[in-house]
Amino acid sequence: MSEAAEIEALDLAALLCSRVCHDIISPVGAINNGLEVLDEENNEEMKAFAFDLIRKSARQASAKLQFARLAFGAAGSSGAEIDLGDAEKVARGWMDGEKAEFSWSAPQALMAKNRVKLLLNLVLLAVAAVPRGGHIKVTVSGAPSSPDFTFLCTGPNARIPAAFEKLVPGNLVDVHLDAHAVQPYYTGLLARACRMDVAAVLEGSDIVITAKSRPQD
């Protein structure tokens, strides 16, 4: 990965907060809409629809917040480790609301916080690689101290996300960094902090995203 610029810490914090708000505003808004229906409707069928909407949206909002806590939040003290089982759980919760099917293969292990955060952020980029749905297969291999991550993304119109060209390497020239673009940029920051090299390639009609640990000095 090429040498990259970094934005100010306060700007990064603000953009990540905006990203989280962007992700949960839709299910929270749907909960509010369902409550309004319950307040205004006497029709039992409409009330049943509203309850279903509230339940579904509450589950979705909870899943997105749990994912964001690990992918963007502190999730423990400096140097903390996170169980890969917890990472799988929040990733599956997030993917329940996406078009693509999802599979996960990883050892039962604790892994350094930033590596887990990188893994989860790469899930989001894998989703962007199959915008019309399909299948995402996540494989974690190697020792927890020097892991490799592989994402096989299969689906119609699978493509390398545009974010890879500039935002993951951290090239901010002629780039407007907003709440959407900050996520791939943050992925690149995590990769560099973890000394892992991230790449995306087209293999036939599939997209393969990898994050490989650099050899220890």
PAFI-962801 format. One record per residue (C-alpha): residue in three letters; y, x, z. Coordinates in steps of 0.25 Angstrom, whole numbers. Each point is the difference from the previous one (the first is absolute). Example, Ala and Ser with C-alpha at 12.3 -4.5 7.8 and 13.67 -1.06 7.14 Angstrom:
# PAFI-962801
(Ala; (-18; 49; 31))
(Ser; (14; 6; -2))
END
This chain:
# PAFI-962801
(Met; (0; 0; 0))
(Ser; (14; 5; -4))
(Glu; (10; 4; 11))
(Ala; (7; -13; 4))
(Ala; (13; -5; 5))
(Glu; (1; -8; 13))
(Ile; (10; -11; 4))
(Glu; (6; -1; 13))
(Ala; (-8; -5; 12))
(Leu; (9; -12; 3))
(Asp; (-1; -4; -15))
(Leu; (-15; 1; 0))
(Ala; (-2; -8; 13))
(Ala; (9; -11; -5))
(Leu; (-7; -1; -13))
(Leu; (-14; 0; 6))
(Cys; (5; -11; 9))
(Ser; (5; -8; -12))
(Arg; (-14; 2; -6))
(Val; (-7; -6; 12))
(Cys; (9; -11; 0))
(His; (-2; -2; -15))
(Asp; (-15; -1; 2))
(Ile; (0; -10; 11))
(Ile; (12; -9; -4))
(Ser; (-9; -9; -10))
(Pro; (-11; -4; 10))
(Val; (11; -2; 11))
(Gly; (8; -9; -9))
(Ala; (-13; -7; -4))
(Ile; (-2; -3; 15))
(Asn; (14; -5; 2))
(Asn; (-3; -9; -13))
(Gly; (-12; -6; 7))
(Leu; (7; -3; 13))
(Glu; (10; -7; -8))
(Val; (-10; -9; -7))
(Leu; (-6; -3; 14))
(Asp; (13; -4; 5))
(Glu; (4; -9; -12))
(Glu; (-14; -6; -5))
(Asn; (-8; -11; 6))
(Asn; (-11; 1; -11))
(Glu; (-13; 5; 6))
(Glu; (-3; 7; -13))
(Met; (13; 7; 0))
(Lys; (-1; 4; 14))
(Ala; (-14; 6; -2))
(Phe; (6; 8; -12))
(Ala; (11; 5; 9))
(Phe; (-10; 4; 11))
(Asp; (-8; 8; -10))
(Leu; (12; 7; -6))
(Ile; (5; 4; 14))
(Arg; (-14; 5; 4))
(Lys; (-2; 8; -13))
(Ser; (15; 6; 0))
(Ala; (-2; 4; 15))
(Arg; (-12; 7; -3))
(Gln; (7; 7; -12))
(Ala; (12; 4; 8))
(Ser; (-9; 5; 12))
(Ala; (-8; 9; -10))
(Lys; (12; 5; -7))
(Leu; (6; 4; 14))
(Gln; (-12; 7; 4))
(Phe; (-1; 8; -13))
(Ala; (15; 4; 1))
(Arg; (-2; 4; 15))
(Leu; (-10; 11; -5))
(Ala; (5; 3; -14))
(Phe; (15; 1; 4))
(Gly; (1; 0; 15))
(Ala; (-2; 10; 11))
(Ala; (-14; -5; 4))
(Gly; (-1; 10; 12))
(Ser; (6; 13; 4))
(Ser; (3; 12; -8))
(Gly; (-14; 6; -4))
(Ala; (-7; -13; 3))
(Glu; (-13; -3; -7))
(Ile; (-4; -14; -6))
(Asp; (-14; -5; -2))
(Leu; (-3; -2; -14))
(Gly; (-7; -13; 4))
(Asp; (14; -6; 4))
(Ala; (6; 5; -13))
(Glu; (-11; -7; -8))
(Lys; (2; -13; 8))
(Val; (15; 0; -3))
(Ala; (-2; 4; -14))
(Arg; (-10; -12; -2))
(Gly; (10; -9; 6))
(Trp; (11; 4; -9))
(Met; (-10; -1; -12))
(Asp; (-3; -15; 3))
(Gly; (13; -4; -5))
(Glu; (-1; 9; -13))
(Lys; (-7; -3; -14))
(Ala; (-9; 12; 0))
(Glu; (-14; 0; 7))
(Phe; (-1; 12; 10))
(Ser; (-11; 9; 5))
(Trp; (1; 11; 10))
(Ser; (-9; 12; 3))
(Ala; (4; 10; 11))
(Pro; (-7; 7; 11))
(Gln; (1; -5; 15))
(Ala; (11; 10; 5))
(Leu; (13; 2; 6))
(Met; (11; 6; -10))
(Ala; (14; 5; 2))
(Lys; (10; -11; 0))
(Asn; (8; 5; -12))
(Arg; (-13; 1; -8))
(Val; (-4; -14; 3))
(Lys; (15; -5; -3))
(Leu; (-2; 7; -14))
(Leu; (-13; -7; -2))
(Leu; (6; -13; 2))
(Asn; (12; 2; -8))
(Leu; (-9; 4; -12))
(Val; (-7; -13; 2))
(Leu; (14; -6; -4))
(Leu; (1; 9; -12))
(Ala; (-14; -4; -4))
(Val; (4; -15; 0))
(Ala; (11; 4; -9))
(Ala; (-9; 6; -10))
(Val; (-8; -13; -2))
(Pro; (12; -10; -1))
(Arg; (-10; -11; -6))
(Gly; (-11; 2; 10))
(Gly; (-13; 7; -1))
(His; (-7; 9; 10))
(Ile; (5; 11; 9))
(Lys; (-11; 10; 6))
(Val; (5; 9; 11))
(Thr; (-8; 12; 3))
(Val; (3; 10; 12))
(Ser; (-8; 13; -1))
(Gly; (0; 13; 7))
(Ala; (3; 4; 14))
(Pro; (11; -8; 8))
(Ser; (8; 13; 1))
(Ser; (0; 2; -15))
(Pro; (-3; -13; -7))
(Asp; (0; -5; -14))
(Phe; (4; -14; -4))
(Thr; (-4; -6; -14))
(Phe; (4; -14; -5))
(Leu; (-7; -5; -12))
(Cys; (8; -12; -6))
(Thr; (-7; -8; -10))
(Gly; (6; -13; -6))
(Pro; (7; -6; -13))
(Asn; (13; 8; -3))
(Ala; (-3; 11; 10))
(Arg; (11; 10; 0))
(Ile; (6; 12; 7))
(Pro; (12; -6; 9))
(Ala; (13; 5; -6))
(Ala; (3; 5; 15))
(Phe; (-9; 11; -2))
(Glu; (8; 7; -10))
(Lys; (12; 2; 9))
(Leu; (0; -7; 13))
(Val; (-13; 6; 5))
(Pro; (4; 14; -3))
(Gly; (13; -3; 6))
(Asn; (9; 2; -12))
(Leu; (12; -9; 3))
(Val; (8; 4; -13))
(Asp; (5; -13; -7))
(Val; (-9; -9; 10))
(His; (6; -11; 8))
(Leu; (-8; 0; 13))
(Asp; (-1; -14; 6))
(Ala; (-10; -7; 9))
(His; (-10; -1; -11))
(Ala; (1; 15; -5))
(Val; (0; 6; 14))
(Gln; (-15; -3; 2))
(Pro; (-5; 10; -11))
(Tyr; (11; 10; 4))
(Tyr; (-5; -1; 15))
(Thr; (-14; 2; -5))
(Gly; (5; 13; -6))
(Leu; (6; 4; 13))
(Leu; (-13; -2; 7))
(Ala; (-8; 7; -10))
(Arg; (9; 12; 1))
(Ala; (0; 0; 15))
(Cys; (-16; -1; 0))
(Arg; (-1; 11; -10))
(Met; (-7; -9; -10))
(Asp; (2; -1; -15))
(Val; (1; -14; -6))
(Ala; (-3; -3; -14))
(Ala; (-3; -12; -9))
(Val; (-8; 1; -13))
(Leu; (-5; -9; -11))
(Glu; (-15; 1; -2))
(Gly; (-4; -9; -11))
(Ser; (6; -14; 4))
(Asp; (0; 3; 15))
(Ile; (10; 7; 8))
(Val; (-4; 10; 10))
(Ile; (9; 4; 12))
(Thr; (-3; 12; 8))
(Ala; (6; 7; 12))
(Lys; (-7; 14; 3))
(Ser; (2; 9; 11))
(Arg; (5; 14; -3))
(Pro; (-9; 12; 5))
(Gln; (3; 5; 14))
(Asp; (9; 12; 0))
END
